[in-house]
Amino acid sequence: TLGRQGNASVLKSIENKIKTKTKCNIIKVLIPEIKPYLLNAFNDSIDAWVQTSCPRLSIDWGNEFVKKPLLTPYELNLALNMVKGTENNGIKLSNRNDVSLYPMDFYSTNSLGDWTPNHKCNCTCSCDEQKG
């Protein structure tokens, strides 16, 4: 399952972006709770994980949790160059000009992109550009 915090729309968005921007194979692993021994059982079959639940799993414990990177949907968007940083609502992420802050908006109803469960497309959203 996607668990209580997972979201089918976020999962679909992730799949579409990976298929569009990369040649990577996608393996969906649907589990009620992320546990290191479950993810680590895949060994070298996986290059990176993208988890759709609470971003704190990746941010706070990701590097101690599994042997491969455990990305949030936002971090995947950054890796695929699908999003630019923001000047508000976040923490300093990088000295890159296009990525200034890490938005902490996962549960916001006015999130900055479709990497969050509650995102509603609006006139400032880049979702329409991505669909075209």
N, CA, C and O atoms as a GROMACS GRO file, in nm:
protein
  528
    1THR      N    1   0.083  -0.119   0.000
    1THR     CA    2   0.000   0.000   0.000
    1THR      C    3   0.087   0.124   0.000
    1THR      O    4   0.209   0.115   0.018
    2LEU      N    5   0.028   0.237  -0.020
    2LEU     CA    6   0.100   0.364  -0.010
    2LEU      C    7   0.102   0.413   0.134
    2LEU      O    8   0.161   0.518   0.162
    3GLY      N    9   0.041   0.340   0.225
    3GLY     CA   10   0.040   0.382   0.365
    3GLY      C   11  -0.049   0.503   0.385
    3GLY      O   12  -0.119   0.546   0.294
    4ARG      N   13  -0.047   0.557   0.503
    4ARG     CA   14  -0.132   0.672   0.535
    4ARG      C   15  -0.084   0.800   0.469
    4ARG      O   16  -0.166   0.886   0.435
    5GLN      N   17   0.045   0.815   0.449
    5GLN     CA   18   0.098   0.941   0.397
    5GLN      C   19   0.128   0.937   0.248
    5GLN      O   20   0.149   1.042   0.187
    6GLY      N   21   0.131   0.819   0.189
    6GLY     CA   22   0.158   0.809   0.047
    6GLY      C   23   0.043   0.865  -0.034
    6GLY      O   24  -0.068   0.880   0.017
    7ASN      N   25   0.067   0.897  -0.160
    7ASN     CA   26  -0.034   0.961  -0.243
    7ASN      C   27  -0.021   0.912  -0.386
    7ASN      O   28   0.086   0.920  -0.446
    8ALA      N   29  -0.131   0.860  -0.442
    8ALA     CA   30  -0.129   0.805  -0.577
    8ALA      C   31  -0.095   0.910  -0.682
    8ALA      O   32  -0.028   0.878  -0.781
    9SER      N   33  -0.140   1.033  -0.664
    9SER     CA   34  -0.111   1.139  -0.761
    9SER      C   35   0.038   1.172  -0.764
    9SER      O   36   0.096   1.192  -0.871
   10VAL      N   37   0.099   1.177  -0.648
   10VAL     CA   38   0.244   1.203  -0.640
   10VAL      C   39   0.319   1.087  -0.705
   10VAL      O   40   0.415   1.110  -0.778
   11LEU      N   41   0.277   0.964  -0.678
   11LEU     CA   42   0.341   0.847  -0.738
   11LEU      C   43   0.332   0.852  -0.890
   11LEU      O   44   0.432   0.828  -0.958
   12LYS      N   45   0.216   0.883  -0.943
   12LYS     CA   46   0.197   0.891  -1.088
   12LYS      C   47   0.285   1.001  -1.149
   12LYS      O   48   0.344   0.982  -1.255
   13SER      N   49   0.292   1.115  -1.082
   13SER     CA   50   0.377   1.225  -1.129
   13SER      C   51   0.524   1.182  -1.133
   13SER      O   52   0.595   1.212  -1.229
   14ILE      N   53   0.568   1.113  -1.029
   14ILE     CA   54   0.706   1.064  -1.023
   14ILE      C   55   0.733   0.969  -1.139
   14ILE      O   56   0.834   0.981  -1.209
   15GLU      N   57   0.643   0.874  -1.160
   15GLU     CA   58   0.659   0.778  -1.269
   15GLU      C   59   0.669   0.848  -1.404
   15GLU      O   60   0.758   0.818  -1.484
   16ASN      N   61   0.579   0.941  -1.430
   16ASN     CA   62   0.580   1.013  -1.557
   16ASN      C   63   0.709   1.090  -1.580
   16ASN      O   64   0.764   1.089  -1.690
   17LYS      N   65   0.759   1.155  -1.476
   17LYS     CA   66   0.882   1.233  -1.489
   17LYS      C   67   1.003   1.144  -1.513
   17LYS      O   68   1.089   1.176  -1.595
   18ILE      N   69   1.010   1.032  -1.443
   18ILE     CA   70   1.123   0.941  -1.463
   18ILE      C   71   1.119   0.884  -1.604
   18ILE      O   72   1.223   0.874  -1.670
   19LYS      N   73   1.002   0.846  -1.652
   19LYS     CA   74   0.989   0.792  -1.788
   19LYS      C   75   1.022   0.896  -1.894
   19LYS      O   76   1.082   0.863  -1.996
   20THR      N   77   0.984   1.021  -1.869
   20THR     CA   78   1.007   1.128  -1.966
   20THR      C   79   1.152   1.174  -1.968
   20THR      O   80   1.207   1.199  -2.075
   21LYS      N   81   1.214   1.186  -1.852
   21LYS     CA   82   1.345   1.248  -1.841
   21LYS      C   83   1.462   1.150  -1.836
   21LYS      O   84   1.577   1.192  -1.851
   22THR      N   85   1.436   1.020  -1.815
   22THR     CA   86   1.547   0.926  -1.800
   22THR      C   87   1.519   0.798  -1.879
   22THR      O   88   1.412   0.781  -1.937
   23LYS      N   89   1.617   0.712  -1.880
   23LYS     CA   90   1.600   0.578  -1.936
   23LYS      C   91   1.598   0.474  -1.824
   23LYS      O   92   1.615   0.354  -1.848
   24CYS      N   93   1.576   0.520  -1.703
   24CYS     CA   94   1.576   0.432  -1.586
   24CYS      C   95   1.453   0.342  -1.585
   24CYS      O   96   1.345   0.382  -1.627
   25ASN      N   97   1.472   0.222  -1.536
   25ASN     CA   98   1.360   0.133  -1.511
   25ASN      C   99   1.299   0.170  -1.377
   25ASN      O  100   1.369   0.214  -1.286
   26ILE      N  101   1.170   0.152  -1.366
   26ILE     CA  102   1.098   0.184  -1.242
   26ILE      C  103   1.049   0.055  -1.180
   26ILE      O  104   0.986  -0.028  -1.246
   27ILE      N  105   1.078   0.039  -1.054
   27ILE     CA  106   1.024  -0.073  -0.976
   27ILE      C  107   0.942  -0.012  -0.864
   27ILE      O  108   0.996   0.054  -0.776
   28LYS      N  109   0.810  -0.033  -0.868
   28LYS     CA  110   0.725   0.019  -0.761
   28LYS      C  111   0.726  -0.081  -0.646
   28LYS      O  112   0.699  -0.200  -0.665
   29VAL      N  113   0.756  -0.032  -0.529
   29VAL     CA  114   0.753  -0.114  -0.409
   29VAL      C  115   0.651  -0.049  -0.316
   29VAL      O  116   0.677   0.058  -0.260
   30LEU      N  117   0.538  -0.112  -0.298
   30LEU     CA  118   0.432  -0.057  -0.215
   30LEU      C  119   0.429  -0.133  -0.083
   30LEU      O  120   0.394  -0.250  -0.077
   31ILE      N  121   0.467  -0.064   0.022
   31ILE     CA  122   0.472  -0.124   0.156
   31ILE      C  123   0.407  -0.029   0.255
   31ILE      O  124   0.410   0.093   0.235
   32PRO      N  125   0.348  -0.082   0.363
   32PRO     CA  126   0.281   0.005   0.459
   32PRO      C  127   0.376   0.089   0.542
   32PRO      O  128   0.337   0.194   0.593
   33GLU      N  129   0.500   0.045   0.555
   33GLU     CA  130   0.598   0.120   0.634
   33GLU      C  131   0.736   0.094   0.576
   33GLU      O  132   0.772  -0.019   0.545
   34ILE      N  133   0.814   0.201   0.562
   34ILE     CA  134   0.950   0.187   0.509
   34ILE      C  135   1.039   0.132   0.619
   34ILE      O  136   1.053   0.192   0.726
   35LYS      N  137   1.099   0.017   0.590
   35LYS     CA  138   1.191  -0.046   0.686
   35LYS      C  139   1.322  -0.074   0.613
   35LYS      O  140   1.320  -0.125   0.501
   36PRO      N  141   1.435  -0.042   0.675
   36PRO     CA  142   1.564  -0.059   0.608
   36PRO      C  143   1.586  -0.199   0.552
   36PRO      O  144   1.633  -0.213   0.439
   37TYR      N  145   1.553  -0.303   0.627
   37TYR     CA  146   1.582  -0.438   0.580
   37TYR      C  147   1.502  -0.472   0.454
   37TYR      O  148   1.549  -0.550   0.371
   38LEU      N  149   1.383  -0.414   0.437
   38LEU     CA  150   1.305  -0.438   0.316
   38LEU      C  151   1.370  -0.373   0.194
   38LEU      O  152   1.382  -0.434   0.089
   39LEU      N  153   1.412  -0.248   0.210
   39LEU     CA  154   1.475  -0.176   0.098
   39LEU      C  155   1.613  -0.231   0.068
   39LEU      O  156   1.650  -0.245  -0.049
   40ASN      N  157   1.690  -0.261   0.170
   40ASN     CA  158   1.825  -0.311   0.150
   40ASN      C  159   1.827  -0.450   0.088
   40ASN      O  160   1.930  -0.492   0.034
   41ALA      N  161   1.717  -0.523   0.094
   41ALA     CA  162   1.709  -0.656   0.034
   41ALA      C  163   1.723  -0.650  -0.118
   41ALA      O  164   1.756  -0.750  -0.182
   42PHE      N  165   1.698  -0.533  -0.176
   42PHE     CA  166   1.711  -0.518  -0.321
   42PHE      C  167   1.855  -0.502  -0.366
   42PHE      O  168   1.884  -0.511  -0.485
   43ASN      N  169   1.946  -0.478  -0.272
   43ASN     CA  170   2.090  -0.465  -0.300
   43ASN      C  171   2.119  -0.380  -0.423
   43ASN      O  172   2.078  -0.264  -0.430
   44ASP      N  173   2.189  -0.438  -0.520
   44ASP     CA  174   2.235  -0.364  -0.637
   44ASP      C  175   2.129  -0.348  -0.746
   44ASP      O  176   2.156  -0.289  -0.850
   45SER      N  177   2.009  -0.399  -0.723
   45SER     CA  178   1.901  -0.385  -0.821
   45SER      C  179   1.849  -0.243  -0.828
   45SER      O  180   1.785  -0.205  -0.927
   46ILE      N  181   1.875  -0.164  -0.724
   46ILE     CA  182   1.822  -0.028  -0.714
   46ILE      C  183   1.937   0.072  -0.706
   46ILE      O  184   2.032   0.052  -0.630
   47ASP      N  185   1.929   0.179  -0.784
   47ASP     CA  186   2.029   0.286  -0.776
   47ASP      C  187   1.989   0.394  -0.678
   47ASP      O  188   2.074   0.455  -0.613
   48ALA      N  189   1.859   0.419  -0.666
   48ALA     CA  190   1.807   0.520  -0.574
   48ALA      C  191   1.661   0.490  -0.546
   48ALA      O  192   1.592   0.428  -0.627
   49TRP      N  193   1.616   0.536  -0.431
   49TRP     CA  194   1.476   0.523  -0.391
   49TRP      C  195   1.411   0.662  -0.393
   49TRP      O  196   1.476   0.762  -0.362
   50VAL      N  197   1.283   0.666  -0.429
   50VAL     CA  198   1.204   0.787  -0.413
   50VAL      C  199   1.083   0.745  -0.331
   50VAL      O  200   1.004   0.661  -0.374
   51GLN      N  201   1.068   0.804  -0.214
   51GLN     CA  202   0.956   0.766  -0.128
   51GLN      C  203   0.854   0.878  -0.125
   51GLN      O  204   0.889   0.996  -0.122
   52THR      N  205   0.726   0.839  -0.124
   52THR     CA  206   0.618   0.937  -0.136
   52THR      C  207   0.553   0.972  -0.003
   52THR      O  208   0.455   1.046   0.000
   53SER      N  209   0.604   0.920   0.104
   53SER     CA  210   0.545   0.948   0.236
   53SER      C  211   0.609   1.071   0.297
   53SER      O  212   0.653   1.161   0.224
   54CYS      N  213   0.613   1.077   0.426
   54CYS     CA  214   0.666   1.194   0.495
   54CYS      C  215   0.810   1.223   0.452
   54CYS      O  216   0.895   1.134   0.459
   55PRO      N  217   0.840   1.345   0.408
   55PRO     CA  218   0.975   1.376   0.362
   55PRO      C  219   1.080   1.365   0.471
   55PRO      O  220   1.199   1.354   0.442
   56ARG      N  221   1.039   1.368   0.596
   56ARG     CA  222   1.136   1.359   0.705
   56ARG      C  223   1.206   1.224   0.708
   56ARG      O  224   1.317   1.214   0.760
   57LEU      N  225   1.144   1.121   0.651
   57LEU     CA  226   1.213   0.992   0.642
   57LEU      C  227   1.343   1.007   0.565
   57LEU      O  228   1.446   0.952   0.604
   58SER      N  229   1.338   1.081   0.455
   58SER     CA  230   1.457   1.103   0.374
   58SER      C  231   1.548   1.209   0.433
   58SER      O  232   1.670   1.191   0.441
   59ILE      N  233   1.489   1.320   0.474
   59ILE     CA  234   1.568   1.434   0.522
   59ILE      C  235   1.641   1.402   0.651
   59ILE      O  236   1.761   1.428   0.663
   60ASP      N  237   1.571   1.346   0.747
   60ASP     CA  238   1.629   1.322   0.879
   60ASP      C  239   1.706   1.191   0.890
   60ASP      O  240   1.809   1.185   0.956
   61TRP      N  241   1.655   1.086   0.825
   61TRP     CA  242   1.713   0.954   0.848
   61TRP      C  243   1.759   0.883   0.722
   61TRP      O  244   1.812   0.773   0.730
   62GLY      N  245   1.741   0.942   0.606
   62GLY     CA  246   1.770   0.875   0.480
   62GLY      C  247   1.909   0.818   0.468
   62GLY      O  248   1.925   0.704   0.423
   63ASN      N  249   2.011   0.894   0.509
   63ASN     CA  250   2.148   0.845   0.493
   63ASN      C  251   2.182   0.734   0.590
   63ASN      O  252   2.275   0.657   0.565
   64GLU      N  253   2.110   0.721   0.699
   64GLU     CA  254   2.133   0.613   0.794
   64GLU      C  255   2.039   0.496   0.769
   64GLU      O  256   2.058   0.387   0.822
   65PHE      N  257   1.940   0.520   0.688
   65PHE     CA  258   1.830   0.427   0.671
   65PHE      C  259   1.862   0.314   0.573
   65PHE      O  260   1.841   0.197   0.604
   66VAL      N  261   1.911   0.350   0.457
   66VAL     CA  262   1.936   0.251   0.352
   66VAL      C  263   2.071   0.277   0.287
   66VAL      O  264   2.132   0.382   0.306
   67LYS      N  265   2.116   0.179   0.209
   67LYS     CA  266   2.248   0.188   0.145
   67LYS      C  267   2.246   0.275   0.019
   67LYS      O  268   2.351   0.321  -0.026
   68LYS      N  269   2.129   0.299  -0.036
   68LYS     CA  270   2.114   0.380  -0.157
   68LYS      C  271   2.043   0.511  -0.120
   68LYS      O  272   1.976   0.516  -0.017
   69PRO      N  273   2.056   0.615  -0.202
   69PRO     CA  274   1.987   0.741  -0.171
   69PRO      C  275   1.836   0.720  -0.157
   69PRO      O  276   1.775   0.648  -0.235
   70LEU      N  277   1.778   0.784  -0.057
   70LEU     CA  278   1.634   0.780  -0.032
   70LEU      C  279   1.582   0.922  -0.053
   70LEU      O  280   1.586   1.005   0.038
   71LEU      N  281   1.534   0.950  -0.174
   71LEU     CA  282   1.494   1.085  -0.213
   71LEU      C  283   1.348   1.114  -0.182
   71LEU      O  284   1.264   1.024  -0.178
   72THR      N  285   1.320   1.241  -0.158
   72THR     CA  286   1.182   1.287  -0.152
   72THR      C  287   1.138   1.317  -0.296
   72THR      O  288   1.224   1.330  -0.384
   73PRO      N  289   1.009   1.329  -0.322
   73PRO     CA  290   0.965   1.368  -0.456
   73PRO      C  291   1.024   1.503  -0.499
   73PRO      O  292   1.055   1.522  -0.617
   74TYR      N  293   1.039   1.597  -0.406
   74TYR     CA  294   1.100   1.726  -0.441
   74TYR      C  295   1.245   1.707  -0.485
   74TYR      O  296   1.289   1.768  -0.583
   75GLU      N  297   1.320   1.624  -0.414
   75GLU     CA  298   1.460   1.600  -0.450
   75GLU      C  299   1.470   1.534  -0.586
   75GLU      O  300   1.564   1.562  -0.661
   76LEU      N  301   1.376   1.446  -0.620
   76LEU     CA  302   1.374   1.388  -0.753
   76LEU      C  303   1.354   1.497  -0.858
   76LEU      O  304   1.421   1.498  -0.961
   77ASN      N  305   1.261   1.589  -0.832
   77ASN     CA  306   1.238   1.700  -0.924
   77ASN      C  307   1.364   1.784  -0.943
   77ASN      O  308   1.394   1.826  -1.055
   78LEU      N  309   1.439   1.807  -0.836
   78LEU     CA  310   1.566   1.879  -0.847
   78LEU      C  311   1.665   1.800  -0.931
   78LEU      O  312   1.731   1.855  -1.019
   79ALA      N  313   1.676   1.670  -0.905
   79ALA     CA  314   1.771   1.586  -0.978
   79ALA      C  315   1.740   1.582  -1.128
   79ALA      O  316   1.830   1.573  -1.210
   80LEU      N  317   1.613   1.590  -1.161
   80LEU     CA  318   1.572   1.588  -1.302
   80LEU      C  319   1.565   1.727  -1.364
   80LEU      O  320   1.521   1.742  -1.478
   81ASN      N  321   1.608   1.829  -1.288
   81ASN     CA  322   1.603   1.968  -1.333
   81ASN      C  323   1.462   2.010  -1.374
   81ASN      O  324   1.443   2.078  -1.474
   82MET      N  325   1.364   1.969  -1.295
   82MET     CA  326   1.224   2.000  -1.324
   82MET      C  327   1.171   2.113  -1.237
   82MET      O  328   1.055   2.152  -1.251
   83VAL      N  329   1.254   2.166  -1.147
   83VAL     CA  330   1.207   2.270  -1.056
   83VAL      C  331   1.323   2.361  -1.021
   83VAL      O  332   1.439   2.319  -1.020
   84LYS      N  333   1.291   2.485  -0.994
   84LYS     CA  334   1.391   2.580  -0.946
   84LYS      C  335   1.366   2.606  -0.798
   84LYS      O  336   1.255   2.586  -0.749
   85GLY      N  337   1.466   2.649  -0.730
   85GLY     CA  338   1.452   2.681  -0.588
   85GLY      C  339   1.360   2.800  -0.568
   85GLY      O  340   1.314   2.862  -0.664
   86THR      N  341   1.335   2.831  -0.444
   86THR     CA  342   1.244   2.940  -0.411
   86THR      C  343   1.307   3.031  -0.308
   86THR      O  344   1.400   2.990  -0.237
   87GLU      N  345   1.259   3.151  -0.299
   87GLU     CA  346   1.313   3.248  -0.203
   87GLU      C  347   1.237   3.249  -0.071
   87GLU      O  348   1.274   3.323   0.020
   88ASN      N  349   1.132   3.170  -0.060
   88ASN     CA  350   1.055   3.171   0.064
   88ASN      C  351   1.016   3.029   0.104
   88ASN      O  352   1.029   2.936   0.025
   89ASN      N  353   0.969   3.014   0.224
   89ASN     CA  354   0.914   2.888   0.273
   89ASN      C  355   1.013   2.772   0.262
   89ASN      O  356   0.978   2.667   0.210
   90GLY      N  357   1.135   2.790   0.310
   90GLY     CA  358   1.228   2.679   0.302
   90GLY      C  359   1.354   2.702   0.379
   90GLY      O  360   1.369   2.801   0.450
   91ILE      N  361   1.446   2.608   0.365
   91ILE     CA  362   1.577   2.617   0.429
   91ILE      C  363   1.683   2.619   0.321
   91ILE      O  364   1.662   2.566   0.212
   92LYS      N  365   1.798   2.680   0.350
   92LYS     CA  366   1.904   2.692   0.250
   92LYS      C  367   1.953   2.554   0.209
   92LYS      O  368   1.990   2.472   0.294
   93LEU      N  369   1.953   2.529   0.080
   93LEU     CA  370   1.989   2.399   0.027
   93LEU      C  371   2.123   2.402  -0.045
   93LEU      O  372   2.202   2.308  -0.034
   94SER      N  373   2.150   2.508  -0.118
   94SER     CA  374   2.264   2.508  -0.207
   94SER      C  375   2.307   2.650  -0.238
   94SER      O  376   2.231   2.745  -0.219
   95ASN      N  377   2.428   2.665  -0.285
   95ASN     CA  378   2.475   2.795  -0.332
   95ASN      C  379   2.444   2.814  -0.481
   95ASN      O  380   2.476   2.919  -0.538
   96ARG      N  381   2.383   2.713  -0.545
   96ARG     CA  382   2.343   2.727  -0.684
   96ARG      C  383   2.242   2.840  -0.695
   96ARG      O  384   2.156   2.855  -0.608
   97ASN      N  385   2.250   2.919  -0.800
   97ASN     CA  386   2.157   3.030  -0.819
   97ASN      C  387   2.013   2.984  -0.839
   97ASN      O  388   1.920   3.054  -0.798
   98ASP      N  389   1.994   2.868  -0.901
   98ASP     CA  390   1.858   2.823  -0.931
   98ASP      C  391   1.796   2.740  -0.818
   98ASP      O  392   1.678   2.705  -0.826
   99VAL      N  393   1.873   2.708  -0.716
   99VAL     CA  394   1.821   2.627  -0.605
   99VAL      C  395   1.864   2.692  -0.476
   99VAL      O  396   1.967   2.656  -0.419
  100SER      N  397   1.786   2.788  -0.429
  100SER     CA  398   1.828   2.862  -0.311
  100SER      C  399   1.773   2.805  -0.182
  100SER      O  400   1.841   2.807  -0.080
  101LEU      N  401   1.652   2.754  -0.185
  101LEU     CA  402   1.591   2.704  -0.062
  101LEU      C  403   1.522   2.571  -0.085
  101LEU      O  404   1.476   2.542  -0.196
  102TYR      N  405   1.516   2.491   0.018
  102TYR     CA  406   1.444   2.365   0.016
  102TYR      C  407   1.306   2.391   0.075
  102TYR      O  408   1.295   2.416   0.195
  103PRO      N  409   1.200   2.388  -0.006
  103PRO     CA  410   1.068   2.421   0.048
  103PRO      C  411   1.019   2.314   0.145
  103PRO      O  412   1.023   2.195   0.116
  104MET      N  413   0.975   2.359   0.259
  104MET     CA  414   0.920   2.268   0.360
  104MET      C  415   0.768   2.278   0.351
  104MET      O  416   0.702   2.322   0.445
  105ASP      N  417   0.713   2.236   0.237
  105ASP     CA  418   0.570   2.255   0.210
  105ASP      C  419   0.497   2.125   0.179
  105ASP      O  420   0.392   2.128   0.114
  106PHE      N  421   0.548   2.013   0.225
  106PHE     CA  422   0.491   1.883   0.191
  106PHE      C  423   0.343   1.873   0.226
  106PHE      O  424   0.265   1.816   0.150
  107TYR      N  425   0.304   1.929   0.340
  107TYR     CA  426   0.164   1.920   0.383
  107TYR      C  427   0.086   2.049   0.356
  107TYR      O  428  -0.030   2.060   0.397
  108SER      N  429   0.145   2.143   0.289
  108SER     CA  430   0.079   2.271   0.262
  108SER      C  431  -0.029   2.257   0.155
  108SER      O  432  -0.013   2.180   0.060
  109THR      N  433  -0.137   2.331   0.170
  109THR     CA  434  -0.239   2.334   0.065
  109THR      C  435  -0.198   2.427  -0.048
  109THR      O  436  -0.258   2.425  -0.156
  110ASN      N  437  -0.097   2.508  -0.026
  110ASN     CA  438  -0.044   2.598  -0.128
  110ASN      C  439   0.100   2.562  -0.161
  110ASN      O  440   0.186   2.649  -0.166
  111SER      N  441   0.126   2.434  -0.182
  111SER     CA  442   0.263   2.390  -0.208
  111SER      C  443   0.313   2.446  -0.341
  111SER      O  444   0.235   2.492  -0.424
  112LEU      N  445   0.443   2.440  -0.358
  112LEU     CA  446   0.506   2.500  -0.476
  112LEU      C  447   0.508   2.408  -0.597
  112LEU      O  448   0.544   2.452  -0.706
  113GLY      N  449   0.471   2.281  -0.582
  113GLY     CA  450   0.475   2.191  -0.696
  113GLY      C  451   0.403   2.060  -0.673
  113GLY      O  452   0.353   2.034  -0.564
  114ASP      N  453   0.398   1.979  -0.778
  114ASP     CA  454   0.321   1.855  -0.772
  114ASP      C  455   0.393   1.741  -0.701
  114ASP      O  456   0.353   1.626  -0.714
  115TRP      N  457   0.497   1.773  -0.627
  115TRP     CA  458   0.565   1.672  -0.545
  115TRP      C  459   0.498   1.656  -0.409
  115TRP      O  460   0.543   1.574  -0.328
  116THR      N  461   0.392   1.731  -0.383
  116THR     CA  462   0.323   1.723  -0.255
  116THR      C  463   0.180   1.671  -0.275
  116THR      O  464   0.120   1.695  -0.380
  117PRO      N  465   0.126   1.601  -0.176
  117PRO     CA  466  -0.009   1.544  -0.189
  117PRO      C  467  -0.119   1.648  -0.208
  117PRO      O  468  -0.217   1.620  -0.278
  118ASN      N  469  -0.107   1.764  -0.148
  118ASN     CA  470  -0.215   1.863  -0.151
  118ASN      C  471  -0.198   1.970  -0.258
  118ASN      O  472  -0.271   2.069  -0.256
  119HIS      N  473  -0.106   1.953  -0.350
  119HIS     CA  474  -0.079   2.056  -0.450
  119HIS      C  475  -0.201   2.080  -0.539
  119HIS      O  476  -0.263   1.987  -0.589
  120LYS      N  477  -0.232   2.205  -0.557
  120LYS     CA  478  -0.339   2.247  -0.648
  120LYS      C  479  -0.275   2.335  -0.755
  120LYS      O  480  -0.218   2.440  -0.724
  121CYS      N  481  -0.283   2.292  -0.879
  121CYS     CA  482  -0.224   2.372  -0.987
  121CYS      C  483  -0.289   2.510  -0.990
  121CYS      O  484  -0.410   2.526  -0.976
  122ASN      N  485  -0.204   2.609  -1.009
  122ASN     CA  486  -0.254   2.747  -1.019
  122ASN      C  487  -0.171   2.821  -1.122
  122ASN      O  488  -0.084   2.762  -1.186
  123CYS      N  489  -0.196   2.948  -1.140
  123CYS     CA  490  -0.132   3.024  -1.248
  123CYS      C  491   0.019   3.034  -1.235
  123CYS      O  492   0.085   3.063  -1.334
  124THR      N  493   0.075   3.013  -1.118
  124THR     CA  494   0.220   3.023  -1.103
  124THR      C  495   0.288   2.887  -1.107
  124THR      O  496   0.410   2.878  -1.089
  125CYS      N  497   0.212   2.783  -1.129
  125CYS     CA  498   0.265   2.647  -1.126
  125CYS      C  499   0.325   2.609  -1.261
  125CYS      O  500   0.277   2.653  -1.366
  126SER      N  501   0.429   2.528  -1.259
  126SER     CA  502   0.492   2.483  -1.383
  126SER      C  503   0.433   2.351  -1.432
  126SER      O  504   0.482   2.296  -1.530
  127CYS      N  505   0.329   2.300  -1.369
  127CYS     CA  506   0.269   2.173  -1.410
  127CYS      C  507   0.223   2.177  -1.555
  127CYS      O  508   0.242   2.080  -1.629
  128ASP      N  509   0.161   2.288  -1.597
  128ASP     CA  510   0.113   2.298  -1.734
  128ASP      C  511   0.227   2.291  -1.834
  128ASP      O  512   0.212   2.234  -1.941
  129GLU      N  513   0.342   2.349  -1.800
  129GLU     CA  514   0.459   2.344  -1.888
  129GLU      C  515   0.509   2.201  -1.901
  129GLU      O  516   0.552   2.160  -2.009
  130GLN      N  517   0.502   2.125  -1.792
  130GLN     CA  518   0.551   1.988  -1.793
  130GLN      C  519   0.461   1.897  -1.876
  130GLN      O  520   0.509   1.800  -1.934
  131LYS      N  521   0.331   1.926  -1.882
  131LYS     CA  522   0.237   1.844  -1.957
  131LYS      C  523   0.254   1.862  -2.107
  131LYS      O  524   0.229   1.770  -2.184
  132GLY      N  525   0.298   1.983  -2.148
  132GLY     CA  526   0.309   2.015  -2.290
  132GLY      C  527   0.428   1.959  -2.351
  132GLY      O  528   0.450   1.977  -2.471
   0.00000   0.00000   0.00000
